[in-house]
């Protein structure tokens, strides 16, 4: 386990749903500054390189393998980054901080609505009705994510 700066973040890990994560380098850079361990979970289909402080965990290519691995290995106090509402709900239930890849924080008071919206959208897609999808990921999105992750780590550091 890595020791956090100013004695604050030694138990915090950032666990990344790595298959579709567009902010891997921002996570690694930010975690390095705070000396926080990063665990990136990805299927064998995706090429992700580890680096100092970043551990890569490879799982099989079945649909929910990365999510199941993460759900089974996270612990209270971890920071989980994902865009998957189901995984976010599981992580919140385990006492984790959960962020989207755009820096939005998932919260217990809004996750039920998000899961319901996901279910409704899936039903509409089965009927052949498709929405626009997410807007393209921008440099500004990366900067916002990194700023919010830094702010979260600073807050956690102050509270320890």
Secondary structure, DSSP 8 states (H G I E B T S, - for coil): ----GGG--TT-EEEEE-TT-TTHHHHHHHHHHHT-EEEEEEETTS----BTTEEEEEE-SSTTHHHHHHHHH--TT-EEE-S-HHHHHHHHHTT-EEE-TTS-EE-HHHHHHHHHHHHHHHHHHHTT----------HHHHHHHHHHHHHHHHHHHHH-
